[in-house]
């Protein structure tokens, strides 16, 4: 387990492209700048999709891990 | 990123089958999520995707479609039988349901919520006797120059 403490958690397990990217963006839009969002998902494509979206929107990927088919991302929202 | 010009993508959607309605909507919503300004220009059969009487019931074409996923091979002579379009569509929708895929109306709602610009081609509307009132709310009407004006400044232009 990561030692990062998220401010919000989004459970997107079972969703397929494009929903993980869309729902992660929506969750990021809801939190304040500087806060940390944790996203859990099972879509293997998200391993490359989410980092691309995070980079293009100026946010920061703190950590990505994989355990038992679940991918966990910790994303820090850019300062607003 | 704020010091750069926003990125742009323009898509022309020219087909009105269920399978061809997804790519423009998926790419547009994803682009919007990546802070890309996006426009979809609907022309010819593509206008069905924003026709409010039709967009929830787009169909898959079983004829001349060798890639049609089917438990048994479906030759054209079978595909042309009455009811086969409905059957093929039902099969495709059930496959999409199994992977939790959103429906076309759901994808459309996401796109509009994310401010994807939607433009329906005026000559196509004239030709098919449609007016703005037949279109989903939020869809504007425009012509080739409208698409080009946006597309000339776009980083990605796609014809679907």
gemmi code that builds the backbone of each chain (N, CA, C; Angstrom):
import gemmi

chains = {
    "A": [
        ("UNK", (0.838, -1.210, 0.000), (0.000, 0.000, 0.000), (0.863, 1.246, 0.000)),
        ("UNK", (0.345, 2.269, -0.619), (1.077, 3.532, -0.699), (0.983, 4.287, 0.628)),
        ("UNK", (1.989, 5.120, 0.879), (1.908, 5.934, 2.099), (1.322, 7.318, 1.799)),
        ("UNK", (0.835, 7.504, 0.557), (0.186, 8.778, 0.222), (-1.257, 8.744, 0.738)),
        ("UNK", (-1.692, 9.807, 1.370), (-3.076, 9.870, 1.844), (-3.899, 10.730, 0.886)),
        ("UNK", (-4.863, 10.107, 0.205), (-5.650, 10.885, -0.752), (-6.725, 11.725, -0.061)),
        ("UNK", (-7.116, 12.836, -0.710), (-8.225, 13.651, -0.208), (-9.554, 13.108, -0.722)),
        ("UNK", (-9.494, 12.491, -1.897), (-10.705, 11.915, -2.512), (-10.333, 10.581, -3.139)),
        ("UNK", (-11.322, 9.672, -3.218), (-11.091, 8.385, -3.878), (-12.172, 8.171, -4.928)),
        ("UNK", (-11.770, 7.763, -6.125), (-12.750, 7.424, -7.173), (-12.611, 5.944, -7.500)),
        ("UNK", (-13.692, 5.202, -7.330), (-13.676, 3.773, -7.643), (-14.238, 3.579, -9.048)),
        ("UNK", (-13.367, 3.314, -10.018), (-13.795, 3.183, -11.417), (-13.561, 1.764, -11.921)),
        ("UNK", (-13.563, 0.810, -10.998), (-13.328, -0.582, -11.384), (-14.475, -1.084, -12.271)),
        ("UNK", (-14.133, -1.843, -13.297), (-15.152, -2.415, -14.181), (-15.477, -1.538, -15.381)),
        ("UNK", (-15.003, -0.297, -15.392), (-15.287, 0.588, -16.521), (-14.220, 0.447, -17.603)),
        ("UNK", (-14.647, 0.639, -18.850), (-13.722, 0.563, -19.978), (-13.591, 1.909, -20.672)),
        ("UNK", (-12.533, 2.013, -21.482), (-12.264, 3.223, -22.253), (-13.532, 3.641, -22.990)),
        ("UNK", (-13.961, 4.886, -22.965), (-13.232, 6.059, -22.479), (-13.602, 6.472, -21.050)),
        ("UNK", (-14.427, 5.674, -20.372), (-14.981, 6.130, -19.099), (-13.947, 6.409, -17.988)),
        ("UNK", (-12.874, 5.582, -17.834), (-11.923, 5.902, -16.769), (-11.320, 7.307, -16.908)),
        ("UNK", (-10.961, 7.678, -18.133), (-10.382, 9.009, -18.355), (-11.430, 10.092, -18.070)),
        ("UNK", (-12.651, 9.887, -18.592), (-13.699, 10.904, -18.422), (-14.062, 11.082, -16.950)),
        ("UNK", (-14.198, 9.961, -16.234), (-14.605, 10.057, -14.824), (-13.469, 10.563, -13.945)),
        ("UNK", (-12.223, 10.227, -14.310), (-11.093, 10.756, -13.539), (-11.033, 12.275, -13.695)),
        ("UNK", (-11.247, 12.741, -14.945), (-11.215, 14.190, -15.179), (-12.330, 14.882, -14.389)),
        ("UNK", (-13.494, 14.255, -14.385), (-14.630, 14.830, -13.663), (-14.312, 14.918, -12.158)),
        ("UNK", (-13.693, 13.849, -11.639), (-13.341, 13.828, -10.214), (-12.289, 14.896, -9.910)),
        ("UNK", (-11.335, 15.086, -10.836), (-10.304, 16.114, -10.644), (-10.920, 17.512, -10.661)),
        ("UNK", (-11.914, 17.692, -11.541), (-12.576, 19.007, -11.639), (-13.273, 19.384, -10.333)),
        ("UNK", (-13.672, 18.351, -9.573), (-14.447, 18.610, -8.353), (-13.578, 18.980, -7.151)),
        ("UNK", (-12.297, 18.589, -7.175), (-11.462, 18.875, -5.995), (-10.663, 20.170, -6.184)),
        ("UNK", (-10.162, 20.686, -5.076), (-9.396, 21.936, -5.137), (-7.963, 21.672, -5.589)),
        ("UNK", (-7.325, 22.709, -6.118), (-5.925, 22.622, -6.533), (-5.037, 22.183, -5.378)),
        ("UNK", (-4.062, 21.299, -5.676), (-3.142, 20.837, -4.644), (-3.612, 19.595, -3.900)),
        ("UNK", (-4.919, 19.280, -4.030), (-5.455, 18.092, -3.347), (-5.101, 16.827, -4.145)),
        ("UNK", (-5.179, 15.692, -3.444), (-4.776, 14.428, -4.072), (-5.973, 13.500, -4.280)),
        ("UNK", (-6.071, 12.992, -5.497), (-7.144, 12.064, -5.867), (-6.559, 10.666, -6.054)),
        ("UNK", (-7.202, 9.678, -5.450), (-6.813, 8.286, -5.733), (-7.854, 7.680, -6.645)),
        ("UNK", (-7.408, 6.989, -7.699), (-8.323, 6.341, -8.629), (-7.992, 4.860, -8.671)),
        ("UNK", (-9.008, 4.016, -8.503), (-8.830, 2.563, -8.624), (-9.562, 2.109, -9.867)),
        ("UNK", (-8.886, 1.363, -10.733), (-9.576, 0.854, -11.919), (-9.010, -0.458, -12.410)),
        ("UNK", (-9.743, -1.082, -13.332), (-9.342, -2.404, -13.815), (-9.040, -2.410, -15.314)),
        ("UNK", (-9.237, -1.278, -15.991), (-9.007, -1.202, -17.435), (-7.509, -1.073, -17.719)),
        ("UNK", (-6.945, -2.124, -18.379), (-5.495, -2.137, -18.617), (-5.048, -0.972, -19.502)),
        ("UNK", (-5.926, -0.516, -20.401), (-5.582, 0.602, -21.279), (-5.313, 1.884, -20.514)),
        ("UNK", (-5.865, 1.953, -19.316), (-5.701, 3.167, -18.515), (-4.261, 3.386, -18.061)),
        ("UNK", (-3.445, 2.303, -18.114), (-2.037, 2.449, -17.727), (-1.360, 3.514, -18.583)),
        ("UNK", (-1.753, 3.617, -19.851), (-1.181, 4.671, -20.688), (-2.147, 5.839, -20.871)),
        ("UNK", (-3.466, 5.552, -20.839), (-4.465, 6.610, -21.049), (-4.449, 7.665, -19.948)),
        ("UNK", (-4.465, 7.205, -18.706), (-4.547, 8.167, -17.600), (-3.312, 9.079, -17.516)),
        ("UNK", (-2.080, 8.505, -17.606), (-0.917, 9.396, -17.583), (-0.957, 10.445, -18.704)),
        ("UNK", (-1.468, 10.059, -19.888), (-1.545, 11.012, -21.005), (-2.486, 12.156, -20.654)),
        ("UNK", (-3.653, 11.813, -20.122), (-4.622, 12.852, -19.756), (-4.060, 13.733, -18.634)),
        ("UNK", (-3.423, 13.094, -17.642), (-2.902, 13.840, -16.486), (-1.836, 14.841, -16.944)),
        ("UNK", (-0.967, 14.384, -17.848), (0.100, 15.253, -18.362), (-0.503, 16.413, -19.168)),
        ("UNK", (-1.444, 16.091, -20.058), (-2.006, 17.116, -20.946), (-2.835, 18.167, -20.204)),
        ("UNK", (-3.328, 17.807, -19.034), (-4.142, 18.766, -18.298), (-3.321, 19.490, -17.229)),
        ("UNK", (-1.997, 19.223, -17.199), (-1.124, 19.955, -16.280), (-1.187, 19.464, -14.844)),
        ("UNK", (-1.794, 18.297, -14.632), (-1.829, 17.726, -13.288), (-0.600, 16.836, -13.082)),
        ("UNK", (-0.474, 16.275, -11.886), (0.742, 15.517, -11.596), (0.425, 14.099, -11.133)),
        ("UNK", (1.030, 13.121, -11.823), (0.865, 11.723, -11.405), (1.918, 11.430, -10.340)),
        ("UNK", (1.464, 11.182, -9.122), (2.410, 10.957, -8.025), (2.879, 9.518, -7.990)),
        ("UNK", (1.938, 8.611, -8.241), (2.283, 7.198, -8.102), (1.276, 6.339, -8.835)),
        ("UNK", (1.767, 5.237, -9.437), (0.868, 4.279, -10.073), (1.300, 2.897, -9.621)),
        ("UNK", (0.348, 2.071, -9.211), (0.718, 0.724, -8.809), (-0.339, -0.267, -9.294)),
        ("UNK", (0.017, -1.540, -9.265), (-0.883, -2.573, -9.758), (-0.867, -3.722, -8.773)),
        ("UNK", (-2.053, -4.184, -8.372), (-2.121, -5.350, -7.493), (-3.410, -6.103, -7.756)),
        ("UNK", (-3.319, -7.401, -8.008), (-4.486, -8.256, -8.251), (-5.405, -7.700, -9.343)),
        ("UNK", (-4.821, -7.189, -10.423), (-5.626, -6.704, -11.540), (-6.253, -5.339, -11.306)),
        ("UNK", (-5.927, -4.688, -10.210), (-6.452, -3.337, -9.963), (-5.299, -2.341, -10.052)),
        ("UNK", (-5.510, -1.317, -10.871), (-4.510, -0.263, -11.027), (-4.900, 0.901, -10.138)),
        ("UNK", (-3.929, 1.395, -9.368), (-4.198, 2.520, -8.477), (-3.309, 3.697, -8.850)),
        ("UNK", (-3.957, 4.834, -9.050), (-3.241, 6.059, -9.406), (-3.419, 7.081, -8.287)),
        ("UNK", (-2.341, 7.795, -7.960), (-2.453, 8.948, -7.071), (-2.134, 10.184, -7.898)),
        ("UNK", (-3.094, 11.099, -7.985), (-2.944, 12.275, -8.849), (-3.073, 13.536, -8.009)),
        ("UNK", (-2.110, 14.436, -8.188), (-2.186, 15.723, -7.495), (-2.722, 16.760, -8.474)),
        ("UNK", (-3.821, 17.399, -8.088), (-4.399, 18.409, -8.972), (-3.528, 19.658, -9.003)),
        ("UNK", (-3.389, 20.224, -10.204), (-2.557, 21.426, -10.331), (-3.162, 22.568, -9.517)),
        ("UNK", (-2.281, 23.449, -9.039), (-2.744, 24.600, -8.263), (-3.646, 25.461, -9.128)),
        ("UNK", (-4.772, 25.911, -8.564), (-5.709, 26.668, -9.402), (-5.445, 28.163, -9.288)),
    ],
    "B": [
        ("UNK", (0.723, 24.739, -18.738), (0.000, 24.560, -19.991), (-0.782, 25.817, -20.360)),
        ("UNK", (-1.056, 26.670, -19.347), (-1.937, 27.801, -19.589), (-1.293, 28.851, -20.498)),
        ("UNK", (0.059, 28.826, -20.617), (0.710, 29.812, -21.463), (0.647, 29.427, -22.941)),
        ("UNK", (0.233, 28.184, -23.219), (0.135, 27.747, -24.611), (-1.262, 28.003, -25.157)),
        ("UNK", (-1.360, 28.050, -26.492), (-2.672, 28.077, -27.142), (-3.356, 26.751, -26.830)),
        ("UNK", (-4.667, 26.760, -26.559), (-5.307, 25.458, -26.331), (-5.236, 24.595, -27.598)),
        ("UNK", (-5.079, 23.304, -27.399), (-5.075, 22.384, -28.537), (-6.489, 22.243, -29.071)),
        ("UNK", (-6.588, 21.875, -30.329), (-7.903, 21.720, -30.953), (-7.993, 20.433, -31.765)),
        ("UNK", (-9.203, 19.872, -31.822), (-9.444, 18.719, -32.689), (-10.771, 18.907, -33.401)),
        ("UNK", (-10.778, 18.616, -34.700), (-12.015, 18.696, -35.480), (-12.299, 17.330, -36.102)),
        ("UNK", (-13.534, 16.886, -35.970), (-13.914, 15.578, -36.514), (-15.110, 15.750, -37.437)),
        ("UNK", (-15.057, 15.114, -38.603), (-16.237, 15.058, -39.462), (-16.849, 13.674, -39.279)),
        ("UNK", (-18.104, 13.618, -38.882), (-18.806, 12.338, -38.713), (-19.767, 12.178, -39.885)),
        ("UNK", (-19.468, 11.209, -40.766), (-20.260, 11.092, -41.998), (-21.091, 9.819, -42.060)),
        ("UNK", (-20.985, 8.975, -41.018), (-21.705, 7.698, -41.054), (-22.709, 7.612, -39.908)),
        ("UNK", (-23.796, 6.921, -40.160), (-24.863, 6.901, -39.165), (-25.160, 5.526, -38.584)),
        ("UNK", (-24.195, 4.587, -38.695), (-24.435, 3.287, -38.075), (-23.931, 3.336, -36.626)),
        ("UNK", (-24.423, 2.407, -35.818), (-24.075, 2.384, -34.392), (-22.564, 2.332, -34.182)),
        ("UNK", (-21.898, 1.442, -34.929), (-20.453, 1.276, -34.746), (-19.673, 2.529, -35.142)),
        ("UNK", (-20.173, 3.258, -36.145), (-19.448, 4.444, -36.600), (-19.827, 5.702, -35.827)),
        ("UNK", (-20.815, 5.581, -34.952), (-21.197, 6.728, -34.122), (-20.276, 6.841, -32.899)),
        ("UNK", (-19.741, 5.691, -32.469), (-18.904, 5.715, -31.265), (-17.574, 6.459, -31.410)),
        ("UNK", (-16.776, 6.170, -32.468), (-15.446, 6.807, -32.502), (-15.452, 8.333, -32.370)),
        ("UNK", (-16.329, 9.056, -33.107), (-16.297, 10.515, -32.932), (-16.629, 10.932, -31.497)),
        ("UNK", (-17.619, 10.272, -30.891), (-18.055, 10.674, -29.545), (-17.006, 10.311, -28.488)),
        ("UNK", (-16.373, 9.155, -28.657), (-15.337, 8.739, -27.701), (-14.129, 9.665, -27.798)),
        ("UNK", (-13.687, 9.922, -29.034), (-12.511, 10.786, -29.202), (-12.800, 12.206, -28.741)),
        ("UNK", (-13.994, 12.692, -29.047), (-14.325, 14.071, -28.686), (-14.398, 14.242, -27.173)),
        ("UNK", (-15.058, 13.313, -26.482), (-15.185, 13.449, -25.029), (-13.821, 13.294, -24.361)),
        ("UNK", (-13.006, 12.363, -24.866), (-11.679, 12.167, -24.282), (-10.813, 13.406, -24.521)),
        ("UNK", (-10.901, 13.955, -25.737), (-10.140, 15.173, -26.038), (-10.561, 16.295, -25.095)),
        ("UNK", (-11.868, 16.436, -24.891), (-12.355, 17.487, -23.994), (-11.797, 17.276, -22.590)),
        ("UNK", (-11.698, 16.007, -22.172), (-11.143, 15.707, -20.846), (-9.652, 16.053, -20.786)),
        ("UNK", (-9.006, 16.115, -21.956), (-7.585, 16.472, -22.007), (-7.412, 17.958, -22.315)),
        ("UNK", (-8.467, 18.721, -22.066), (-8.451, 20.174, -22.278), (-8.236, 20.574, -23.739)),
        ("UNK", (-8.724, 19.733, -24.642), (-8.639, 20.038, -26.072), (-9.997, 20.590, -26.517)),
        ("UNK", (-9.994, 21.717, -27.216), (-11.246, 22.258, -27.780), (-11.649, 21.376, -28.948)),
        ("UNK", (-12.866, 20.891, -28.935), (-13.248, 19.899, -29.939), (-14.552, 20.239, -30.636)),
        ("UNK", (-14.583, 19.966, -31.937), (-15.811, 20.124, -32.715), (-16.094, 18.839, -33.479)),
        ("UNK", (-17.361, 18.443, -33.487), (-17.773, 17.365, -34.395), (-18.727, 17.983, -35.411)),
        ("UNK", (-18.409, 17.780, -36.684), (-19.253, 18.274, -37.773), (-19.970, 17.075, -38.373)),
        ("UNK", (-21.289, 17.070, -38.292), (-22.083, 15.928, -38.746), (-22.602, 16.179, -40.147)),
        ("UNK", (-22.272, 15.278, -41.064), (-22.722, 15.452, -42.440), (-23.264, 14.136, -43.002)),
        ("UNK", (-24.083, 14.211, -44.019), (-24.738, 13.039, -44.616), (-25.320, 12.115, -43.533)),
        ("UNK", (-24.996, 10.826, -43.587), (-25.635, 9.898, -42.639), (-25.236, 10.195, -41.189)),
        ("UNK", (-24.135, 10.909, -41.030), (-23.671, 11.260, -39.685), (-24.677, 12.093, -38.909)),
        ("UNK", (-25.548, 12.803, -39.639), (-26.552, 13.647, -38.967), (-27.494, 12.803, -38.093)),
        ("UNK", (-27.655, 11.520, -38.441), (-28.493, 10.639, -37.607), (-28.004, 10.598, -36.148)),
        ("UNK", (-26.708, 10.806, -35.939), (-26.137, 10.735, -34.586), (-26.657, 11.877, -33.706)),
        ("UNK", (-27.072, 12.994, -34.346), (-27.615, 14.114, -33.572), (-29.104, 14.339, -33.865)),
        ("UNK", (-29.720, 13.389, -34.598), (-31.160, 13.458, -34.846), (-31.865, 12.876, -33.625)),
        ("UNK", (-32.615, 13.715, -32.904), (-33.156, 13.251, -31.619), (-34.177, 12.130, -31.757)),
        ("UNK", (-34.738, 11.956, -32.948), (-35.688, 10.859, -33.144), (-34.967, 9.540, -33.433)),
        ("UNK", (-33.697, 9.617, -33.796), (-32.990, 8.417, -34.252), (-31.785, 8.002, -33.407)),
        ("UNK", (-31.159, 8.962, -32.705), (-29.826, 8.669, -32.160), (-29.793, 7.577, -31.103)),
        ("UNK", (-30.936, 7.306, -30.457), (-30.944, 6.238, -29.454), (-31.127, 4.865, -30.103)),
        ("UNK", (-31.435, 4.871, -31.409), (-31.723, 3.592, -32.084), (-30.889, 3.374, -33.342)),
        ("UNK", (-29.639, 3.764, -33.301), (-28.765, 3.533, -34.453), (-28.533, 2.032, -34.601)),
        ("UNK", (-28.307, 1.599, -35.855), (-28.218, 0.163, -36.124), (-26.846, -0.239, -36.677)),
        ("UNK", (-26.553, -1.532, -36.549), (-25.357, -2.096, -37.174), (-25.770, -2.707, -38.502)),
        ("UNK", (-24.959, -2.534, -39.542), (-25.273, -3.105, -40.850), (-24.673, -4.500, -40.984)),
        ("UNK", (-25.508, -5.534, -41.099), (-24.953, -6.885, -41.197), (-24.519, -7.257, -42.624)),
        ("UNK", (-24.894, -6.438, -43.600), (-24.556, -6.772, -44.994), (-23.244, -6.097, -45.391)),
        ("UNK", (-22.442, -6.841, -46.161), (-21.159, -6.324, -46.641), (-20.293, -5.858, -45.473)),
        ("UNK", (-20.381, -6.604, -44.374), (-19.614, -6.250, -43.185), (-18.932, -7.507, -42.661)),
        ("UNK", (-17.817, -7.903, -43.315), (-17.176, -9.169, -42.942), (-16.600, -9.161, -41.525)),
        ("UNK", (-16.455, -7.982, -40.932), (-15.908, -7.914, -39.572), (-16.984, -8.046, -38.513)),
        ("UNK", (-18.242, -8.152, -38.941), (-19.366, -8.249, -38.013), (-19.132, -9.384, -37.021)),
        ("UNK", (-19.023, -9.080, -35.717), (-18.807, -10.162, -34.764), (-20.087, -10.976, -34.607)),
        ("UNK", (-19.966, -12.257, -34.765), (-21.153, -13.107, -34.711), (-20.740, -14.490, -34.263)),
        ("UNK", (-21.583, -15.164, -33.480), (-21.213, -16.511, -33.037), (-21.088, -17.476, -34.213)),
        ("UNK", (-21.871, -17.203, -35.282), (-21.764, -18.021, -36.503), (-21.466, -17.085, -37.674)),
        ("UNK", (-20.751, -17.573, -38.703), (-20.477, -16.693, -39.839), (-21.789, -16.221, -40.461)),
        ("UNK", (-21.859, -14.927, -40.815), (-23.101, -14.414, -41.389), (-22.885, -13.962, -42.824)),
        ("UNK", (-23.172, -14.879, -43.793), (-23.000, -14.482, -45.190), (-24.002, -13.387, -45.564)),
        ("UNK", (-23.666, -12.606, -46.607), (-24.548, -11.518, -47.038), (-25.965, -11.993, -47.322)),
        ("UNK", (-26.071, -13.208, -47.883), (-27.400, -13.708, -48.267), (-28.294, -13.912, -47.036)),
        ("UNK", (-27.660, -14.173, -45.884), (-28.409, -14.270, -44.621), (-28.649, -12.868, -44.065)),
        ("UNK", (-27.585, -12.042, -44.160), (-27.660, -10.678, -43.611), (-28.769, -9.863, -44.239)),
        ("UNK", (-29.153, -10.210, -45.477), (-30.175, -9.421, -46.163), (-31.593, -9.815, -45.754)),
        ("UNK", (-31.742, -10.873, -44.993), (-33.091, -11.308, -44.610), (-33.746, -10.292, -43.668)),
        ("UNK", (-35.075, -10.193, -43.702), (-35.739, -9.249, -42.804), (-35.407, -9.567, -41.345)),
        ("UNK", (-35.155, -8.553, -40.589), (-34.883, -8.760, -39.156), (-33.423, -8.923, -38.808)),
        ("UNK", (-32.559, -9.121, -39.827), (-31.153, -9.379, -39.518), (-30.429, -8.126, -39.019)),
        ("UNK", (-30.847, -6.955, -39.494), (-30.224, -5.712, -39.009), (-30.534, -5.541, -37.517)),
        ("UNK", (-31.791, -5.801, -37.167), (-32.200, -5.697, -35.759), (-31.444, -6.720, -34.920)),
        ("UNK", (-31.292, -7.930, -35.460), (-30.608, -8.993, -34.716), (-29.131, -8.642, -34.501)),
        ("UNK", (-28.491, -8.187, -35.583), (-27.077, -7.808, -35.491), (-26.882, -6.680, -34.489)),
        ("UNK", (-27.813, -5.717, -34.517), (-27.731, -4.577, -33.611), (-27.892, -5.023, -32.164)),
        ("UNK", (-28.848, -5.947, -31.957), (-29.096, -6.449, -30.610), (-27.856, -7.164, -30.074)),
        ("UNK", (-27.222, -7.953, -30.970), (-26.019, -8.690, -30.574), (-24.900, -7.723, -30.177)),
        ("UNK", (-24.727, -6.690, -31.002), (-23.671, -5.702, -30.736), (-23.940, -4.985, -29.415)),
        ("UNK", (-25.211, -4.618, -29.195), (-25.546, -3.903, -27.961), (-25.331, -4.791, -26.736)),
        ("UNK", (-25.602, -6.092, -26.892), (-25.419, -6.973, -25.735), (-23.926, -7.141, -25.438)),
        ("UNK", (-23.104, -7.156, -26.509), (-21.646, -7.230, -26.290), (-21.147, -5.963, -25.586)),
        ("UNK", (-21.698, -4.815, -25.990), (-21.299, -3.550, -25.365), (-21.743, -3.516, -23.900)),
        ("UNK", (-22.926, -4.063, -23.644), (-23.445, -4.093, -22.281), (-22.550, -4.908, -21.366)),
        ("UNK", (-22.003, -6.012, -21.917), (-21.148, -6.882, -21.120), (-19.893, -6.177, -20.638)),
        ("UNK", (-19.401, -5.213, -21.407), (-18.193, -4.502, -20.966), (-18.551, -3.137, -20.369)),
        ("UNK", (-19.848, -2.983, -20.015), (-20.242, -1.743, -19.322), (-20.074, -0.492, -20.157)),
        ("UNK", (-20.248, -0.630, -21.468), (-20.017, 0.529, -22.320), (-21.214, 1.455, -22.297)),
        ("UNK", (-20.979, 2.764, -22.323), (-22.091, 3.709, -22.346), (-22.845, 3.641, -23.674)),
        ("UNK", (-24.126, 4.009, -23.636), (-24.924, 4.055, -24.865), (-24.582, 5.330, -25.630)),
        ("UNK", (-25.071, 5.434, -26.862), (-24.848, 6.655, -27.653), (-25.452, 7.881, -26.945)),
        ("UNK", (-26.719, 7.808, -26.460), (-27.231, 8.979, -25.744), (-26.383, 9.362, -24.527)),
        ("UNK", (-25.839, 8.369, -23.823), (-24.977, 8.680, -22.675), (-23.693, 9.390, -23.124)),
        ("UNK", (-23.100, 8.884, -24.212), (-21.874, 9.501, -24.730), (-22.151, 10.925, -25.208)),
        ("UNK", (-23.325, 11.097, -25.840), (-23.703, 12.415, -26.349), (-23.838, 13.405, -25.190)),
        ("UNK", (-24.459, 12.934, -24.109), (-24.651, 13.789, -22.947), (-23.298, 14.219, -22.363)),
        ("UNK", (-22.368, 13.258, -22.282), (-21.030, 13.565, -21.761), (-20.360, 14.622, -22.640)),
        ("UNK", (-20.449, 14.440, -23.963), (-19.804, 15.384, -24.892), (-20.375, 16.789, -24.720)),
        ("UNK", (-21.692, 16.885, -24.636), (-22.324, 18.203, -24.525), (-21.983, 18.858, -23.190)),
        ("UNK", (-21.948, 18.012, -22.150), (-21.590, 18.508, -20.819), (-20.160, 19.061, -20.809)),
        ("UNK", (-19.298, 18.476, -21.648), (-17.898, 18.896, -21.682), (-17.647, 19.948, -22.760)),
        ("UNK", (-18.726, 20.535, -23.256), (-18.626, 21.635, -24.221), (-18.013, 21.275, -25.563)),
        ("UNK", (-18.199, 20.030, -26.004), (-17.796, 19.693, -27.367), (-18.754, 20.435, -28.299)),
        ("UNK", (-18.195, 21.138, -29.278), (-19.054, 21.854, -30.229), (-19.656, 20.845, -31.204)),
        ("UNK", (-20.955, 20.950, -31.400), (-21.646, 20.027, -32.302), (-22.294, 20.839, -33.408)),
        ("UNK", (-21.960, 20.512, -34.652), (-22.520, 21.257, -35.779), (-23.087, 20.272, -36.798)),
        ("UNK", (-24.341, 20.474, -37.193), (-24.952, 19.638, -38.227), (-24.949, 20.406, -39.541)),
        ("UNK", (-24.619, 19.677, -40.604), (-24.446, 20.263, -41.932), (-25.781, 20.724, -42.522)),
        ("UNK", (-25.841, 21.999, -42.910), (-27.120, 22.560, -43.393), (-27.665, 21.909, -44.669)),
        ("UNK", (-26.834, 21.663, -45.717), (-27.414, 21.028, -46.910), (-28.001, 19.646, -46.613)),
        ("UNK", (-27.347, 18.893, -45.696), (-27.887, 17.567, -45.354), (-29.266, 17.724, -44.724)),
        ("UNK", (-29.423, 18.739, -43.864), (-30.713, 18.958, -43.214), (-31.771, 19.308, -44.263)),
        ("UNK", (-31.407, 20.203, -45.182), (-32.315, 20.605, -46.273), (-32.754, 19.379, -47.061)),
        ("UNK", (-31.755, 18.577, -47.431), (-31.981, 17.423, -48.293), (-32.911, 16.404, -47.642)),
        ("UNK", (-32.758, 16.234, -46.323), (-33.536, 15.204, -45.642), (-34.774, 15.789, -44.961)),
        ("UNK", (-35.014, 17.077, -45.167), (-36.222, 17.700, -44.628), (-36.204, 17.871, -43.117)),
        ("UNK", (-35.017, 17.971, -42.547), (-34.925, 18.159, -41.101), (-34.702, 19.631, -40.771)),
        ("UNK", (-35.103, 20.021, -39.573), (-34.812, 21.373, -39.110), (-34.106, 21.264, -37.761)),
        ("UNK", (-33.676, 22.405, -37.257), (-32.968, 22.428, -35.965), (-33.790, 21.761, -34.865)),
        ("UNK", (-35.131, 21.841, -34.978), (-35.982, 21.267, -33.929), (-35.932, 19.730, -33.914)),
        ("UNK", (-35.400, 19.121, -34.983), (-35.249, 17.663, -35.003), (-33.924, 17.229, -34.376)),
        ("UNK", (-33.079, 18.199, -34.058), (-31.749, 17.874, -33.536), (-31.724, 17.915, -32.011)),
        ("UNK", (-30.780, 17.192, -31.439), (-30.572, 17.209, -29.995), (-30.251, 18.642, -29.567)),
        ("UNK", (-30.749, 19.017, -28.396), (-30.488, 20.366, -27.898), (-28.982, 20.576, -27.701)),
        ("UNK", (-28.497, 21.701, -28.152), (-27.061, 21.978, -28.017), (-26.324, 21.832, -29.335)),
        ("UNK", (-26.993, 21.229, -30.340), (-26.369, 21.068, -31.654), (-26.709, 22.289, -32.506)),
        ("UNK", (-25.675, 22.884, -33.101), (-25.903, 24.036, -33.976), (-25.907, 23.582, -35.424)),
        ("UNK", (-26.318, 24.467, -36.328), (-26.242, 24.129, -37.749), (-25.194, 25.032, -38.408)),
        ("UNK", (-24.550, 24.491, -39.425), (-23.508, 25.256, -40.107), (-23.095, 24.555, -41.382)),
        ("UNK", (-22.222, 25.205, -42.132), (-21.782, 24.633, -43.404), (-20.305, 24.320, -43.409)),
        ("UNK", (-19.786, 24.052, -44.614), (-18.392, 23.631, -44.781), (-17.416, 24.673, -44.237)),
        ("UNK", (-17.737, 25.944, -44.445), (-16.808, 26.991, -43.995), (-16.713, 27.023, -42.472)),
        ("UNK", (-17.797, 26.675, -41.806), (-17.823, 26.635, -40.349), (-16.835, 25.569, -39.856)),
        ("UNK", (-16.904, 24.378, -40.477), (-15.954, 23.322, -40.133), (-14.517, 23.773, -40.439)),
        ("UNK", (-14.316, 24.326, -41.634), (-12.964, 24.709, -42.048), (-12.380, 25.802, -41.154)),
        ("UNK", (-13.217, 26.730, -40.755), (-12.751, 27.816, -39.892), (-12.168, 27.247, -38.604)),
        ("UNK", (-12.843, 26.235, -38.061), (-12.357, 25.586, -36.837), (-11.181, 24.659, -37.171)),
        ("UNK", (-11.344, 23.885, -38.248), (-10.347, 22.868, -38.610), (-8.996, 23.433, -39.012)),
        ("UNK", (-8.999, 24.640, -39.581), (-7.732, 25.250, -40.009), (-6.812, 25.534, -38.833)),
        ("UNK", (-7.394, 25.724, -37.667), (-6.575, 25.977, -36.483), (-6.469, 24.735, -35.590)),
        ("UNK", (-6.865, 23.587, -36.118), (-6.870, 22.385, -35.279), (-5.580, 21.584, -35.434)),
        ("UNK", (-5.167, 20.934, -34.356), (-3.982, 20.087, -34.380), (-4.310, 18.719, -34.968)),
        ("UNK", (-5.581, 18.315, -34.816), (-6.020, 17.025, -35.350), (-7.308, 17.241, -36.136)),
        ("UNK", (-7.352, 16.730, -37.369), (-8.580, 16.731, -38.169), (-8.859, 15.299, -38.602)),
        ("UNK", (-10.033, 14.802, -38.287), (-10.356, 13.416, -38.639), (-11.638, 13.338, -39.444)),
        ("UNK", (-11.666, 12.413, -40.392), (-12.886, 12.140, -41.153), (-13.336, 10.723, -40.808)),
        ("UNK", (-14.513, 10.633, -40.189), (-14.996, 9.300, -39.782), (-16.187, 8.928, -40.634)),
    ],
}
model = gemmi.Model(1)
for chain_id, residues in chains.items():
    chain = gemmi.Chain(chain_id)
    for i, (resn, *xyz) in enumerate(residues, 1):
        res = gemmi.Residue()
        res.name, res.seqid = resn, gemmi.SeqId(i, " ")
        for name, pos in zip(("N", "CA", "C"), xyz):
            atom = gemmi.Atom()
            atom.name, atom.element = name, gemmi.Element(name[0])
            atom.pos, atom.b_iso = gemmi.Position(*pos), 0.0
            res.add_atom(atom)
        chain.add_residue(res)
    model.add_chain(chain)
structure = gemmi.Structure()
structure.add_model(model)
structure.setup_entities()
